[in-house]
Amino acid sequence: MTVNWNKYFLGYTSLIICFLFSFFSVNAQQKLNVAIAGLNHDHVYLIMNSYQKAEVNIIGIAESNPVLVNKFKTRYKIPDSVFYTNLPDLLKRRKPDVVLAYNAISDHLAVVEAAAPLGISVMVEKPLAVTVKQAERMAALAKQYNVHVLTNYETTWYRSNQEIYKNVKEANSIGPLRKIIVHDGHEGPKEIGVSKEFLSWLTDPDKNGAGALVDFGCYGANLMTWLMDGKEPVSVTAVTHQIKKEIYPNVDDDATILLEYPNATGIIEASWNWPFSIKDMEVFGANGYIQAVNEKDLRAKKNGENEYKIYQAKILDPVYSNHLNYLSAVLKGQINPKNDLSSLANNLTVVKILEAAKTSAKTGKKIMLK
């Protein structure tokens, strides 16, 4: 009998290719199984939208407020079996890939204390913690139990910010950094209509840590720490105002924070008094300037040029385009967060900056960090 080896190998090769295609397709389609801690942070709607699009599996939700439970259960058609009144009970019965915290900043530590000893990583909404003591406790737990504790910022996934980083840090397109200015905020949480549950803790100095200083000051501290290679500033000076004291009697609603580095200055302008929503960043180097106008648009000018160049940032690699893709890659060991915007190292520094800023605003003094 004559064997048609070419046909045999072609058939065998086709079988292997089909198998590999199926294998990688399945892996590519694997979704994170997440548990949610809290529903009183309005950023939770982002993960709920991902759930509706079948981009993530929500296998447990810990929330003690029955009004919120009923609201989300009804709106997103989530079965009763998914809800628990507290996170420890949830984690006794469910084993998520990660816990996502959508609660008051002051409650982030309790989330890590519940998840880390079980070997479960955590991603919290910005900022990491309300105090340095809490942040350092979270870092100690992450190290002890070998888990990730990450922080999610909307601006991390702005392709404009990522392109600035590449231009400044990799291409050295504008020379050594001299000044970074970050504006963040909106007209005010009550003015834009956030939920009453969110507003309740956002305007509580114990639960949020401050007002606009923390709510929006953290963005600038996060971006500056990233651009400064994780280095802490030499000093922090801050001025705060209560422009709308009748609306926000217990916290600041406007903050300006000055960060002093050996050869550069950072200025963070955080406010609930902007005439419109704003999240932009200006970066000045010795030889040029780049501004992230919004999430996709850039404005640049170099020494000797007469006109600004306005253009759109390149589309990001999917892994860096949103927090779920990034988180999945980190948990699989495909990315080491190091000093990324979401990293624990970066966000420990952010909390140090915010705490120093609060002290400076209260005392009227420059606070030295080094």
N, C-alpha and C positions, 0 to 999 in steps of 0.2 A: 504494500500500500504506500502511495506517495503522499507525503504530508505537505500541504501548502503552508510553509512556515511564514511567508509574508502575511498571509491572511490571518494566521494564528496570532502573530505578534501585533498586527494591526487591531485585531479584536481584543487582545489582552490589554494593549495600550489604551484603547478606548474605554475599557472597563475601569482601568486605574484612574484615568482622567475624570470619568463620571463620579467615581468614589471620592476623589479629592475635591471636586467641585461641590459635591453634596456636603462633604465634611466642612469645608470652609464656609459654605453658604449657611449651614446650621450655626456654626460658631459666630458668624457675622450677625446672625439674627438673634443670638442669645441676648435676652434683656436682663437688666439688673432686677433683683428681688429686693425691694426697699421697704423699710419700716419708717413711718413718719412720727416724729415726736412733736406734738402740738399742731394746732390749726389756727392759732391767733396771730400769725404773721402773714400779711397779705401776699408775700412772695410765694406762699404755698399754692397759689393759683397756677403758677408756672409748672409745677410738678403735676398738678391735676390736669392741666392741658396735655402734658406728655402722656399721662395715663389714658386720657380719652383717645389719643392718637395711637394707643397700643405701643408706645415707645418704652414703657417701663411697667413692671409688675409691682403693685402696692399690696403687700401681704399682711400688713398690720398698721393700724393708726392708733396712737396713744393720745387721747384727749378726754379731759374730765368735764368739760363744759357741754352739757346736753344740748344746748341751743346750737352750738357749732357742729356737734355730731350729727344732729338732725339735718342741719343745713347742707352739709357736705354729702351725707348719705342720700339725701333726696336729689340734690343737683347732679351728682355724678353716678348715681345708681350703684352705690357701694353696699355690699351685703353686711348685715349686722355682725357676722362672724369676724369681720376685719377689724372691728373697733374694740379697744380696751381703754379702761379708765386711767391706766398708768403704764409707763414703759417697762418697768421690771416684770410685771405680769405678762405683757406682750412677749418679751424676750424669753420667758419661760416656756412659751408655747410655739413661738415662731423663730426661725433662724434666717434673718435677712442677710444679704450681702453687705448691707450698709444701713446705718440709721441716718436719716435726714432730719435736722432740727429746724422746725418752724415755730419757735416759741420765743419768749422774752430772752434777751441776751443774758440776764441773770440766771436763767435756767439751763444754759448750755453745759455748765459743769456737771449738773445732775445727769444729763444725757450721756456724757462721756463716762461718768462713774457707773452707770448701769450697763453700758455697752462694752467698754474696753475689757473688763475682766472676763468677758465671754468671747474675746477675740474678734469683736465686731468693730469695724471702723466707723467713723462718724464724719459727716459734713454738716457744718452749721451755716446759717445765713450770717452775713457780716454784721458786726465784727465778731471776733472770737469770744471775747469775754468783757465784763464790765470793769474788772480790776486785774492788775498784774498778778496778784496772788492767785486768783482763779485761773488765769491763763497758764501760770507755771504748774499748777496742780494738774491741769489737763495735759500739759506736755509730759509731766512725770508719769501719768497713767499711760499715755501713748507709748512711751519708752518701755515701761514695765511690761506691758502686754503685747508689745510689738504690733500696734495697730496704727492706722492713719487717722489723724484729726485735721481735717481740711476746712477751709472757710470759702464760702461762695460769694462772689461779688458780681453784679451785673456787668461791670466794666471789664472784667477779666476776659470776656468773650467778645469784646469789641475788636474787630479786625484792625481798626485804626490804631488802637493802643499797641497791638501786637506788631504792627508794621513800624511804628515809632521805635519800639524796642530793637527791632532788627536793624533799622537805620542807624540808631545811636550806638548800640552795643556791639553789633556784629560788623556793620559796614563802616562805622566811625564817620558817618557822612556829614556831621556838623561839628566835629571836634569835641574836646572835653566839655562836660556839662557845666553850665554856670548858673542857670536858674530854671526852676520848674514851678509852674503855676497851675493849680488844679481848681476848677470851679465845680461845685456839685450842690444840687438841691432843687427846690421847687417853691411854689407859692406858700406851702405849709400843708402838713398832713390833714388837718381838719378842712382846710380850704379845698383840697383836691378830692376830699371825700373818702378817705381810708375807712375801713371798718371800725366800729366802736371798740371792738376787742383789741385791735391793733393800736388804735389811738390811746387806749387806756394805759398800756405799758410803755408805749413810745414816749409819753409825756410824764413818766414816772422816773425820777432821778435814780431810784434804787434799782429798778428793773432794766432801764435802758443805759444808765450810767451818766447821762446828760441829755440834752436835747439835740439840736442840729449839730453840735460839736461832735457827738458820737455818730448820729444817724448818717451824716454826710461827710464829716471830717475823716472818717475811716477810709473812704475811697482814696483821698489824696495821700494819706499816710501809707496805704498799701502800694500805690503806684510809685511813690517816691522811693520807698524802701527797695522796690524791685529795680528801679533804674539806678539806684545807688549800690547795687550788688549786695543787698542785705545789710549794709552798714547802718548802724544807729546814728542819728544826728548828734552833734556835739551838745546842742542845747535846743530847748523848745520854749517859745514865747507865744502866749495866746491872749486875745481880747474877745470877750463875748458880750452880747447884748440881749435884752428882752424887749424887742421892739413892739411885740404884740402881747404884753403882759396880761391883758385881760383874757386872751385866748390860751396862752401857755404860762400860767402863773408860777410853775414850779421848776421850769427848765429854760435854758437859753434857746433862742430861736435864730441866732446869728453868731458865727464864730470865724475868726481869722487866726490862723496858726502859722507861725514862722519857724521853720526848721533851719538850723545853722549846721552846715557841713564844712569840712576844712577848706574846700575850694568851690563851694556852691551853696545856693540858698533855695529852700523850698517854701512856697507860699500856698497854704490851703485855705480856700474860701468856701465855707460851708454855711448854708442858710436855708431857712424856711420863709425867706422874704424875697426870693427872686421874682421878677415879673413873669417868668415862664420856667418850665422845667429845663435844667441844664446839667450836662455831664461832659465837660471838655477838659483838655489838658494842653498846656503850652510848654514846650521844651526849647530852651535857648542853649546853644553850644557856643564855643569860641568862634566858630566859622559859619553858623547858620541857625535856623529856627524851623521847628515843625510843630504844628498844632493839630491835635485830634479834635475836629470840630464836633463830631458826633460819633456814632458807632462805626461809620464807614468812610466819612469824608476827611481829607487831610488838606492842610494849607502849609506850604513850605516856602522858604526863601533863604538863599545863601548870600554870604558876604560878596558884594560887588554886583548883585542882581538888582534890577529896578522893579521887577514885578513879582508878586506872589504866584506860586504854582498851586493850583487847586486841582485835586484829583482824588480818585477813590482807591482805598486800600485793596490789596489783593485778597481774594477769597481764602479763608483759613483752611488748613488741613482739618478734616472732620473731627479729629481727636481734640483739637483745641477750639472747636466752634461752639461747644456748650458744655455745661457742667456734668451731664450724664455720660457723654462720650469720654470726657477727661477722667471722670471718676472710675469708669469701667476700666480704662487703660491703666490707671494707678493700681487698682485692686488686682489686676492681672499681672502686675510687675512689669508692664511695658513702658511705664514712665516712672521716673524717680522725681517726686515733687521738688526736692532740693530747696531752692529759693524762689520757686514759682509764686505767682500771685496768690494761689490757694494754700501755699505751704504753711506748715506750723511755724517754721523759723521766721518767715516774713511776718506772720500775724502775731507772734509774740512781740516783735518790735512795734507793730501797729498799736497794740494795747499799751505798751510803754509810752509811746508818743501821746496817745489820747489821755492817759493818766497824768502825764506831765503837763499837758495842755490844760486840763481841768485845774490842776494845782496852780499853774501860772495865772490863769484867768481869775482865780479866787484870791491869790496873794498879790497880783500885780508885779510879779517878779519873773525874771528869766530862770528857767529850770535847767540845770546842767545834767546831762546824762552820762558824761564821761569826765 
